């Protein structure tokens, strides 16, 4: 009986622990960065593609407005300690106000964007 109880508790800890580890926030992912991502049209809960210690990646399920640029569905938004990048899918590009194609944008903390 004691062995069965110990095995059940051990299995429970092993099964619960990996899920718990995924939800632990990294110190560099601030509410300011999440607010900037929400402001361009990303839903942090639904659009997450990858979550790691040094880089989080989101994939847009709707068109995004990034500063003065518009980006298509499928655009990737990567966030790391030092930079927030917006990368459109290979087959498309973000467009500026004049209709020009932009292949990469740097998202600034204030919500503005600059072409790279």
MMTF fields as JSON, N, C-alpha, C and O atoms, coordinates in Angstrom:
{
  "mmtfVersion": "1.0.0",
  "mmtfProducer": "UNKNOWN",
  "numBonds": 463,
  "numAtoms": 464,
  "numGroups": 116,
  "numChains": 1,
  "numModels": 1,
  "chainsPerModel": [1],
  "groupsPerChain": [116],
  "chainIdList": ["A"],
  "bondAtomList": [4, 2, 8, 6, 12, 10, 16, 14, 20, 18, 24, 22, 28, 26, 32, 30, 36, 34, 40, 38, 44, 42, 48, 46, 52, 50, 56, 54, 60, 58, 64, 62, 68, 66, 72, 70, 76, 74, 80, 78, 84, 82, 88, 86, 92, 90, 96, 94, 100, 98, 104, 102, 108, 106, 112, 110, 116, 114, 120, 118, 124, 122, 128, 126, 132, 130, 136, 134, 140, 138, 144, 142, 148, 146, 152, 150, 156, 154, 160, 158, 164, 162, 168, 166, 172, 170, 176, 174, 180, 178, 184, 182, 188, 186, 192, 190, 196, 194, 200, 198, 204, 202, 208, 206, 212, 210, 216, 214, 220, 218, 224, 222, 228, 226, 232, 230, 236, 234, 240, 238, 244, 242, 248, 246, 252, 250, 256, 254, 260, 258, 264, 262, 268, 266, 272, 270, 276, 274, 280, 278, 284, 282, 288, 286, 292, 290, 296, 294, 300, 298, 304, 302, 308, 306, 312, 310, 316, 314, 320, 318, 324, 322, 328, 326, 332, 330, 336, 334, 340, 338, 344, 342, 348, 346, 352, 350, 356, 354, 360, 358, 364, 362, 368, 366, 372, 370, 376, 374, 380, 378, 384, 382, 388, 386, 392, 390, 396, 394, 400, 398, 404, 402, 408, 406, 412, 410, 416, 414, 420, 418, 424, 422, 428, 426, 432, 430, 436, 434, 440, 438, 444, 442, 448, 446, 452, 450, 456, 454, 460, 458],
  "bondOrderList": [1, 1, 1, 1, 1, 1, 1, 1, 1, 1, 1, 1, 1, 1, 1, 1, 1, 1, 1, 1, 1, 1, 1, 1, 1, 1, 1, 1, 1, 1, 1, 1, 1, 1, 1, 1, 1, 1, 1, 1, 1, 1, 1, 1, 1, 1, 1, 1, 1, 1, 1, 1, 1, 1, 1, 1, 1, 1, 1, 1, 1, 1, 1, 1, 1, 1, 1, 1, 1, 1, 1, 1, 1, 1, 1, 1, 1, 1, 1, 1, 1, 1, 1, 1, 1, 1, 1, 1, 1, 1, 1, 1, 1, 1, 1, 1, 1, 1, 1, 1, 1, 1, 1, 1, 1, 1, 1, 1, 1, 1, 1, 1, 1, 1, 1],
  "groupList": [{"groupName": "UNK", "atomNameList": ["N", "CA", "C", "O"], "elementList": ["N", "C", "C", "O"], "formalChargeList": [0, 0, 0, 0], "bondAtomList": [1, 0, 2, 1, 3, 2], "bondOrderList": [1, 1, 2], "singleLetterCode": "X", "chemCompType": "L-PEPTIDE LINKING"}],
  "groupTypeList": [0, 0, 0, 0, 0, 0, 0, 0, 0, 0, 0, 0, 0, 0, 0, 0, 0, 0, 0, 0, 0, 0, 0, 0, 0, 0, 0, 0, 0, 0, 0, 0, 0, 0, 0, 0, 0, 0, 0, 0, 0, 0, 0, 0, 0, 0, 0, 0, 0, 0, 0, 0, 0, 0, 0, 0, 0, 0, 0, 0, 0, 0, 0, 0, 0, 0, 0, 0, 0, 0, 0, 0, 0, 0, 0, 0, 0, 0, 0, 0, 0, 0, 0, 0, 0, 0, 0, 0, 0, 0, 0, 0, 0, 0, 0, 0, 0, 0, 0, 0, 0, 0, 0, 0, 0, 0, 0, 0, 0, 0, 0, 0, 0, 0, 0, 0],
  "groupIdList": [1, 2, 3, 4, 5, 6, 7, 8, 9, 10, 11, 12, 13, 14, 15, 16, 17, 18, 19, 20, 21, 22, 23, 24, 25, 26, 27, 28, 29, 30, 31, 32, 33, 34, 35, 36, 37, 38, 39, 40, 41, 42, 43, 44, 45, 46, 47, 48, 49, 50, 51, 52, 53, 54, 55, 56, 57, 58, 59, 60, 61, 62, 63, 64, 65, 66, 67, 68, 69, 70, 71, 72, 73, 74, 75, 76, 77, 78, 79, 80, 81, 82, 83, 84, 85, 86, 87, 88, 89, 90, 91, 92, 93, 94, 95, 96, 97, 98, 99, 100, 101, 102, 103, 104, 105, 106, 107, 108, 109, 110, 111, 112, 113, 114, 115, 116],
  "secStructList": [7, 2, 2, 2, 2, 2, 2, 2, 2, 2, 2, 2, 2, 2, 2, 2, 2, 2, 2, 2, 2, 2, 2, 7, 7, 7, 6, 6, 7, 7, 2, 2, 2, 2, 2, 2, 2, 2, 2, 2, 6, 7, 7, 6, 6, 6, 1, 3, 3, 3, 3, 7, 1, 1, 3, 3, 3, 3, 3, 7, 1, 1, 7, 3, 3, 3, 6, 6, 3, 3, 3, 7, 6, 6, 7, 3, 3, 3, 3, 3, 1, 1, 7, 3, 3, 3, 3, 7, 7, 6, 6, 7, 7, 3, 3, 7, 6, 6, 1, 7, 3, 3, 1, 7, 3, 3, 3, 7, 6, 6, 1, 7, 3, 3, 3, 7],
  "xCoordList": [0.819, 0.0, 0.866, 0.623, 1.887, 2.77, 3.537, 3.741, 3.965, 4.702, 3.805, 4.251, 2.559, 1.605, 1.35, 1.289, 1.202, 0.982, 2.211, 2.077, 3.396, 4.635, 4.787, 5.193, 4.467, 4.56, 3.561, 3.888, 2.378, 1.361, 1.784, 1.634, 2.307, 2.765, 3.934, 3.967, 4.888, 6.037, 5.601, 6.101, 4.68, 4.174, 3.451, 3.593, 2.689, 1.985, 2.937, 2.699, 3.994, 4.991, 5.653, 5.826, 6.027, 6.68, 5.754, 6.201, 4.49, 3.556, 3.168, 2.971, 3.053, 2.65, 3.813, 3.607, 4.98, 6.128, 6.483, 6.739, 6.519, 6.84, 5.852, 6.268, 4.583, 3.595, 3.793, 3.626, 4.145, 4.398, 5.617, 5.618, 6.661, 7.889, 7.638, 8.294, 6.717, 6.424, 5.76, 5.898, 5.054, 4.318, 5.143, 4.697, 6.308, 7.134, 7.648, 8.267, 7.4, 7.821, 9.312, 9.865, 9.932, 11.337, 11.392, 10.493, 12.415, 12.449, 12.478, 11.999, 13.02, 13.108, 11.793, 11.642, 10.835, 9.543, 8.668, 8.02, 8.666, 7.957, 6.541, 6.201, 5.741, 4.382, 4.426, 3.527, 5.456, 5.613, 5.776, 5.19, 6.556, 6.738, 5.445, 5.092, 4.748, 3.47, 2.441, 1.645, 2.445, 1.516, 1.826, 0.907, 3.1, 3.482, 3.013, 2.566, 3.111, 2.669, 1.151, 0.633, 0.443, -1.023, -1.458, -2.427, -0.731, -1.094, -1.024, -1.742, -0.181, -0.087, -1.063, -1.197, -1.747, -2.752, -2.462, -3.208, -1.402, -1.064, -1.818, -1.891, -2.374, -2.982, -1.94, -1.71, -1.303, -0.211, -0.581, 0.282, -1.829, -2.222, -2.473, -2.109, -3.082, -3.47, -2.411, -2.34, -1.592, -0.662, 0.749, 1.625, 0.984, 2.326, 2.736, 1.961, 3.94, 4.504, 5.626, 5.731, 6.459, 7.585, 7.878, 7.827, 8.181, 8.471, 9.74, 9.746, 10.815, 12.07, 12.678, 12.084, 13.856, 14.529, 14.992, 15.04, 15.338, 15.934, 15.152, 15.523, 14.076, 13.339, 11.917, 11.711, 10.946, 9.555, 9.14, 9.574, 8.295, 7.87, 6.35, 5.77, 5.73, 4.291, 4.041, 4.831, 2.931, 2.523, 1.129, 0.182, 1.023, -0.231, -1.285, -1.016, -2.471, -3.6, -4.543, -5.624, -4.126, -4.876, -3.875, -2.751, -4.252, -3.335, -2.93, -3.714, -1.698, -1.17, -0.931, -0.635, -1.06, -0.68, 0.477, 0.322, 1.643, 2.871, 3.39, 3.963, 3.188, 3.573, 2.798, 1.569, 3.5, 2.862, 2.853, 2.656, 3.062, 3.146, 1.966, 1.412, 1.599, 0.591, 1.247, 1.947, 1.011, 1.634, 0.564, -0.478, 0.814, -0.216, -0.338, 0.482, -1.385, -1.568, -0.344, 0.191, 0.1, 1.268, 2.565, 3.625, 2.488, 3.672, 4.175, 3.384, 5.485, 6.105, 6.596, 7.189, 6.343, 6.835, 7.733, 7.279, 9.016, 9.994, 10.409, 10.71, 10.422, 10.807, 11.954, 11.886, 13.003, 14.12, 14.454, 13.726, 15.529, 15.913, 16.128, 15.756, 16.731, 17.197, 16.384, 16.49, 15.575, 14.933, 13.588, 13.378, 12.687, 11.412, 11.356, 11.365, 11.298, 11.302, 9.962, 9.278, 9.594, 8.382, 8.822, 9.401, 8.543, 8.972, 7.772, 7.137, 7.45, 6.323, 6.652, 7.822, 5.642, 5.91, 6.735, 6.786, 7.371, 8.248, 7.535, 8.127, 6.294, 5.568, 4.941, 4.307, 5.1, 4.47, 5.422, 6.505, 5.002, 5.809, 4.899, 3.708, 5.479, 4.762, 4.804, 5.706, 3.839, 3.777, 3.795, 3.176, 4.53, 4.533, 3.376, 2.6, 3.25, 2.133, 2.116, 1.055, 3.266, 3.363, 3.214, 3.29, 2.998, 2.83, 4.121, 4.116, 5.221, 6.506, 6.619, 6.074, 7.332, 7.53, 8.644, 9.682, 8.4, 9.385, 9.491, 8.471, 10.707, 10.913, 11.16, 11.044, 11.494, 11.713, 11.506, 11.871, 10.912, 10.669, 11.193, 11.167, 11.658, 12.015, 10.912, 10.655, 10.258, 9.192, 9.819, 10.542, 9.537, 10.078, 9.11, 7.911, 9.602, 8.747, 7.563, 6.538, 7.683, 6.601, 5.537, 4.58, 5.676, 4.707, 5.087, 4.466, 6.101, 6.575, 7.375, 7.74, 7.64, 8.411, 9.383, 9.127, 10.502, 11.455, 11.857, 12.058, 11.97, 12.365, 13.829, 14.659, 14.105, 15.492, 16.011, 17.157],
  "yCoordList": [-1.187, 0.0, 1.255, 2.172, 1.307, 2.459, 2.623, 3.744, 1.506, 1.551, 2.09, 2.877, 1.667, 2.132, 3.63, 4.347, 4.103, 5.516, 6.329, 7.388, 5.844, 6.541, 6.611, 7.645, 5.535, 5.52, 6.496, 7.167, 6.586, 7.504, 8.952, 9.777, 9.262, 10.623, 10.984, 12.086, 10.08, 10.339, 10.563, 11.471, 9.751, 9.91, 11.243, 11.915, 11.622, 12.9, 14.077, 15.033, 14.018, 15.097, 15.19, 16.288, 14.053, 14.061, 14.548, 15.23, 14.215, 14.638, 16.099, 16.761, 16.614, 17.994, 18.953, 20.058, 18.587, 19.479, 20.032, 21.233, 19.245, 19.842, 20.919, 21.938, 20.733, 21.747, 23.016, 24.122, 22.856, 23.994, 24.764, 25.995, 24.05, 24.699, 25.558, 26.586, 25.171, 25.938, 27.277, 28.23, 27.361, 28.568, 29.584, 30.716, 29.216, 30.131, 31.219, 30.921, 32.466, 33.588, 33.865, 33.706, 34.278, 34.666, 36.141, 36.902, 36.553, 37.925, 39.013, 40.119, 38.733, 39.754, 39.984, 41.006, 39.064, 39.238, 40.09, 39.588, 41.372, 42.327, 42.575, 42.233, 43.163, 43.535, 44.588, 44.642, 45.417, 46.425, 45.747, 46.201, 44.678, 43.952, 43.261, 43.272, 42.67, 42.035, 43.065, 42.781, 44.246, 45.304, 45.767, 46.038, 45.859, 46.249, 45.214, 45.569, 43.94, 42.86, 42.894, 42.727, 43.107, 43.193, 44.376, 44.278, 45.499, 46.711, 46.538, 47.227, 45.638, 45.44, 44.378, 44.196, 43.675, 42.712, 41.265, 40.379, 40.997, 39.629, 39.309, 40.139, 38.114, 37.607, 36.707, 35.597, 37.15, 36.379, 34.948, 34.07, 34.701, 33.353, 32.438, 31.262, 32.947, 32.125, 32.054, 31.056, 33.085, 33.167, 32.665, 32.719, 32.185, 31.734, 30.513, 29.567, 30.539, 29.428, 28.746, 27.52, 29.549, 28.994, 29.894, 31.12, 29.255, 29.979, 29.371, 28.202, 30.154, 29.647, 30.604, 31.627, 30.27, 31.116, 32.438, 33.444, 32.452, 33.646, 34.212, 35.256, 33.55, 33.995, 33.447, 32.251, 34.317, 33.895, 34.275, 35.303, 33.448, 33.687, 33.525, 32.566, 34.487, 34.476, 34.444, 34.98, 33.81, 33.8, 34.417, 33.943, 35.478, 36.222, 35.417, 34.856, 35.366, 34.703, 35.707, 35.344, 36.966, 38.017, 39.094, 39.114, 39.98, 41.048, 41.929, 42.148, 42.424, 43.252, 44.676, 44.908, 45.619, 47.0, 47.31, 47.341, 47.538, 47.761, 49.147, 49.353, 50.095, 51.471, 51.92, 51.854, 52.375, 52.786, 51.693, 51.979, 50.453, 49.328, 48.378, 48.284, 47.682, 46.631, 45.322, 45.263, 44.276, 42.979, 41.907, 41.978, 40.904, 39.893, 38.823, 38.732, 38.024, 36.857, 35.96, 35.836, 35.339, 34.465, 35.165, 34.539, 36.456, 37.211, 36.694, 36.448, 36.529, 36.085, 37.297, 38.219, 37.282, 38.324, 37.629, 36.798, 37.98, 37.388, 38.386, 39.542, 37.933, 38.8, 38.142, 36.967, 38.911, 38.433, 39.514, 40.499, 39.333, 40.322, 41.706, 42.711, 41.762, 43.032, 43.593, 44.783, 42.768, 43.236, 42.543, 41.406, 43.267, 42.691, 42.831, 43.945, 41.698, 41.689, 41.249, 40.411, 41.815, 41.444, 40.986, 41.761, 39.717, 39.134, 38.55, 37.62, 39.084, 38.552, 37.167, 36.784, 36.406, 35.095, 35.247, 36.332, 34.179, 34.222, 34.708, 35.428, 34.334, 34.649, 36.045, 36.422, 36.812, 38.127, 39.092, 38.709, 40.339, 41.348, 42.299, 42.408, 42.979, 44.075, 45.257, 45.356, 46.135, 47.29, 48.578, 48.688, 49.551, 50.861, 51.692, 51.198, 52.938, 53.791, 54.073, 54.354, 54.003, 54.261, 52.99, 53.039, 51.838, 50.581, 49.819, 48.797, 50.304, 49.625, 48.392, 48.345, 47.393, 46.144, 46.282, 46.892, 45.701, 45.676, 44.24, 43.626, 43.682, 42.288, 42.082, 40.955, 43.124, 42.978, 44.325, 45.377, 44.26, 45.456, 45.243, 44.134, 46.305, 46.297, 47.031, 48.202, 46.359, 46.949, 47.631, 47.007, 48.905, 49.677, 49.643, 49.447, 49.829, 49.743, 50.703, 50.414, 51.837, 52.82, 52.483, 53.242, 51.369, 50.95, 51.332, 50.864, 52.178, 52.545, 51.38, 50.442, 51.452, 50.421, 51.069, 52.148, 50.394, 50.866, 49.689, 48.569, 49.989, 48.957, 48.586, 49.418, 47.323, 46.852, 46.372, 45.934],
  "zCoordList": [0.0, 0.0, 0.0, -0.785, 0.883, 0.94, -0.363, -0.828, -0.959, -2.222, -3.341, -4.176, -3.35, -4.359, -4.211, -5.21, -2.996, -2.732, -3.141, -3.754, -2.809, -3.173, -4.693, -5.224, -5.39, -6.851, -7.469, -8.448, -6.93, -7.437, -7.233, -8.134, -6.065, -5.777, -6.69, -7.238, -6.861, -7.728, -9.171, -9.836, -9.657, -11.019, -11.17, -12.192, -10.173, -10.206, -10.268, -11.006, -9.512, -9.523, -10.884, -11.414, -11.459, -12.764, -13.868, -14.791, -13.79, -14.822, -14.699, -15.718, -13.512, -13.296, -13.491, -13.994, -13.126, -13.138, -14.518, -14.606, -15.613, -16.907, -17.329, -17.881, -17.095, -17.426, -16.619, -17.133, -15.37, -14.511, -14.988, -14.971, -15.417, -15.867, -17.106, -17.272, -17.971, -19.175, -18.854, -19.621, -17.754, -17.431, -16.642, -16.455, -16.188, -15.419, -16.35, -17.372, -16.008, -16.837, -16.652, -15.564, -17.734, -17.664, -17.276, -17.635, -16.559, -16.038, -17.115, -16.867, -18.293, -19.339, -20.072, -20.742, -19.965, -20.629, -19.72, -18.801, -19.995, -19.14, -19.643, -20.775, -18.803, -19.197, -20.304, -21.144, -20.309, -21.373, -22.743, -23.726, -22.813, -24.071, -24.491, -25.67, -23.549, -23.874, -24.333, -25.228, -23.738, -24.145, -25.568, -26.341, -25.92, -27.279, -28.288, -29.378, -27.936, -28.825, -28.972, -30.076, -27.883, -27.952, -28.819, -29.572, -28.707, -29.435, -30.953, -31.679, -31.445, -32.899, -33.4, -34.61, -32.498, -32.911, -32.571, -32.989, -31.827, -31.409, -30.123, -29.217, -30.049, -28.824, -28.163, -28.642, -27.078, -26.482, -26.083, -26.092, -25.737, -25.331, -26.527, -26.484, -27.582, -28.733, -29.827, -30.545, -29.967, -31.085, -30.765, -31.629, -29.556, -29.169, -29.997, -30.142, -30.53, -31.298, -30.52, -30.513, -29.87, -29.12, -27.93, -28.022, -26.824, -25.589, -25.003, -24.616, -24.934, -24.408, -23.406, -23.066, -22.942, -21.956, -22.542, -21.834, -23.841, -24.433, -25.602, -26.138, -26.013, -27.195, -27.177, -26.971, -27.392, -27.555, -28.962, -29.481, -29.59, -30.956, -31.064, -30.554, -31.74, -31.981, -33.483, -34.26, -33.893, -35.298, -35.392, -34.765, -36.185, -36.303, -37.051, -38.113, -36.492, -37.136, -37.793, -38.256, -37.83, -38.518, -38.95, -38.447, -39.859, -40.284, -39.096, -38.173, -39.139, -38.055, -38.531, -39.703, -37.621, -37.866, -36.93, -35.709, -37.531, -36.765, -37.111, -38.181, -36.206, -36.511, -37.742, -37.758, -38.767, -40.016, -41.067, -42.248, -40.668, -41.599, -41.386, -40.291, -42.455, -42.322, -42.747, -43.758, -41.962, -42.187, -42.336, -41.685, -43.199, -43.486, -42.401, -41.487, -42.539, -41.681, -41.84, -42.942, -40.763, -40.798, -40.435, -40.406, -40.16, -39.755, -38.414, -37.502, -38.294, -37.045, -36.259, -36.82, -34.969, -34.07, -33.061, -32.275, -33.091, -32.185, -31.126, -31.426, -29.892, -28.772, -28.026, -27.666, -27.802, -26.989, -25.973, -25.845, -25.269, -24.253, -24.853, -24.247, -26.049, -26.594, -27.751, -28.048, -28.414, -29.626, -29.834, -29.413, -30.497, -30.918, -32.437, -32.962, -33.143, -34.601, -35.154, -34.565, -36.281, -36.999, -38.384, -39.144, -38.711, -39.975, -40.715, -40.217, -41.9, -42.654, -43.211, -43.242, -43.652, -44.249, -45.529, -46.109, -45.966, -47.146, -48.4, -49.203, -48.579, -49.806, -49.811, -50.797, -48.746, -48.641, -47.943, -47.501, -47.853, -47.177, -46.423, -46.713, -45.456, -44.813, -45.782, -46.614, -45.669, -46.569, -45.761, -44.703, -46.302, -45.66, -46.213, -47.031, -45.779, -46.179, -47.678, -48.237, -48.334, -49.778, -50.607, -51.834, -49.939, -50.653, -50.902, -51.588, -50.353, -50.526, -49.654, -48.551, -50.158, -49.417, -48.387, -48.641, -47.227, -46.144, -45.661, -45.346, -45.592, -45.215, -43.725, -43.242, -42.991, -41.549, -40.868, -41.395, -39.689, -38.889, -37.48, -36.946, -36.906, -35.481, -34.749, -35.026, -33.818, -33.016, -31.813, -31.036, -31.67, -30.548, -29.371, -29.57, -28.157, -26.968, -26.974, -26.356, -27.659, -27.694, -28.745, -28.9, -29.468, -30.474, -31.884, -32.84, -32.036, -33.371, -33.962, -33.252, -35.262, -35.928, -36.894, -37.428, -37.109, -38.106, -38.985, -38.516, -40.296, -41.252, -41.022, -40.656, -41.248, -41.093, -42.427, -42.522]
}
